[in-house]
Amino acid sequence: MRYDQIAKDILVEQYEYLLENVKSGVVFFDHEHNIIYHNTVFAKILGDLNKSYLGFNLCEVLNLKPIVCLKVSQGSCFEFQKTLSLDNNTLVINYSFSPVKRKDLQFMGFMTMNVITSMEKQVDDLLVRELDMKKIIEKSLIGIIVIDKEHKLIDANTAFCNLIGYIQDELIGKYSWEYLDGYTEARVKAEFPKLDEVTNVTKAGFITKNGDIITVKVMGKGGRVQGEPVIVYFVDTFPKD
């Protein structure tokens, strides 16, 4: 059989089956940003496998700013990570947005979403629960730093020190804005007022000892160590060009 002779209705049937069996949440939304289709994974991520979100505003459901959907209407494709707070859980989600190919269709764009779990689980299980951090930190090939409530760096492993060219004694006690590119004291305190509630995945620029900027992916999780609020960051020590 020639592949270009496969009946379109058979392909549509298989596409529908595919959307219901992928591991990602999938949503199509219209020009008013209302959901006109979502698969069961989307509902499962939000905590209720049997709930229908048809007709709901996508940005309101996911607590996203309307500019996200507006960018899609302007033809942009993009992705980003953001936390999603549910009733009994906080998830780190990777979102991917894209406009539809034909602008004259009823729907304007689509979105896929995936829960990021592996690095968050490492932070939760190994560091935030007051285990012996020293042994864990020093053995890790991933950079690990711990920031206290004053936004001072109170611990950094060898992998992180090597990444930005300092020895540990030179880094301990530095404030976040002294080694983060683009961050002032005011910005740090405004964006991280409650350390133990922080959960984020982002890219950050670190200022090396010789003044260069290294931009890498980081994941942070707020918690408490010996009763004090901290942020623990895992830092990608293998930056890619």
N, C-alpha and C positions, 0 to 999 in steps of 0.2 A: 504494500500500500504506500502511495506517495503521501508524505506528511502534510502537504498542502491541500490534500483532499479530505482530511479529517473533518467531519461535520462540526460546525461552529457550536451547535447545541451540546455536543459531547464535550468540547473544550470548556464551555461555560460551566457545565456540570462538574468537571474536574477542578476548575478554578474555585468554585464554591466549596468543594470538599477540601481543597488545599487551605483556604482561608480558615476553615474550622479546625484544622489539625496542625497548623503551625504553632510554635511555642511562643509567638509574639502576640500581644494584643493588637488588633487591627481595627481602625475606625475610618469611615468615609464621612465627610461633613459637607454641608451645603454652603451657599453664599452668606447665610446668616450665622454660620458657625455652629449650626445645630447638627446633631448626629443623625445620619440617615441609614447607617449600617455599622454594626460592630460584631465581632466574633465572640465566642464564649470565653476565650482567654482574657479579653478585655474586662468582662464582667467578673471573672475569677480573680484577676489582679485587684480589682476594687472591692473584693470581699463577698460578693453575692453572685454565685454562678447563674442563678435563675432570674436575676433582675434584668429588665430591659431599660436601656438608656436612650432609646429612640426618641428623638425630639428634644433631648436635653442639649443645652449649650455646652460644647466641648470644653471651652476654657473654664467655665464655672465648675464643671464636674472635676477637672484636674487641677483647679486653682492655678491656672496659667493666665498670664496677661493677654488681653485681646490682641496686642501687637503680634503675637505668635501667628495667629490665623491671618492677620492682615498681611504679614510677610508672604504667606502662601499665596494670597490673592494677587500679589505683585510678581509672582512667578518664582519665588525663592525655594530652593531645596536646602534643608539644614537639619542638624541634629544637636542635641545638648542633653546634659544630665541635670536632674533636679529632684529634690526630695518630694515625696507625696505622703502626706499625713492622713492616715485613716483612723478609725475609731480606736483600735487597739494596737496600731503598728505604724511605723514610719519606714517607708521604702525609698531606696535610691533607684530612680527610673532613668533609663536612656530613651529619649524621645527622638523620632525621626519623622520629619514633615516633608511633604511634597505636593505640588499642585497637580491637578489632572492634566492630561495631554490636550484635551479639547475644552475650550473655555465655554462652549455653548451647552455643556451638559448641566444636569440638575445639580450635581455636586461639584464642589470647588477644589477639594483636596483630600488627601488621606494621610493617616498617621499610623506608625507602628510604635509599640512601646515594649521594653524589656526590663525586667527587674535585675538590678546589679546586686549580686549576693556574695560572691566569694571573698572579696577584700573586706567587705563590711563584717562578714562572719569572723574573719581573722581578728579584726579589731575588737569586736564584742567578746569573743571567746578567750582571746589571749591577753588583752591589755586592759580593757576597761574594768574587768572584774577583779582587780587588785591582786593579780598573780605576780610572780617574781619577774618584773619587767626587764631587769638587767640582762638576764640570761637570754630572754627572747630577743631583745633589741640587738644585742651584739652578734647573735648568730644569724640574723636575717641579712640576706643579700639585697633586700629592698631597704631603702632609706626610711628610718623611723625617727620622728621627733615628737617631743611632748612639750606642750605649751601650758603654762599655768594661768591662773585667773588674772594676773597682772600683764598677761600677754608676753611673758618672758619665756625663753627657751630653757627648760630645766633638764632636758636629756636629749641626746642625739647619738645615734649609733655610728660606727665607723663608715658604713656605706654612704650615709648622708654627708658626713664630714668630707669624705673623699670626693663626692660629687661637686661640692662648691669650694673645695680647696683649703678648708680650715682644719686645724686640729681641734679636738673636742673642747679644750680649755678656752680657746678663743671664741667659741660659739656660745657656751653656757652663759646665761645671763643676758644675752642680747634680746632686745625687743623684736617682735615680728616685723615691724616696719623698717628695721635696720637691714634685713636681708631679703625682703620681699619686694620685687619690682612693682612700682605703681601704687604702693600702699603707704598712706600717711598714718600717723597715730590716730587722727580723727576717724579715718575710714575704718581702720581695724576695730576700734571701739564701737563704732556705729553698726558694723556688720556682724560682730561677734559679741553681743552684750551678755549672753548666757552660754558659757562654754559647754556646759554639760548637755545642752539641747541641740548642739550642732551635728548635722550629718550632711556631708556634701562630697561630690566628686567634681573636680574641675581641673583646669590647667593653671599652673602658677609659674611666674618667672622668679627665679632665685638669683640674687646678686652674688657672684663668686668673689673670692678674696681679691682677685686681680681686676674686678670691676666688670667682667663680662656678665651677660644675662643668659641663664639656662632655663628654658621653658619646658616643663615636664608635667605629666599627669599626677595628680595627688588625690588621695581620698582621706577625709577626716571624719572622726567620730568623737563626739563629746561624751564624757563620762566622769566618774569620780575615782580617784586613786587616794587611798587612805583618807577618804572623806572629803577631799578637796576637788573642786571642779577643774578639769583639764580638757584639752583637745589633743588627741593622738592622731598624727598624720603618717600615712604610708606614702612614700615618695618613689616614683619610678626613677631608678638610678641608671636606666639604660635609654637615654633620650635618643630619638630617631630623627634623622634629617628630614 
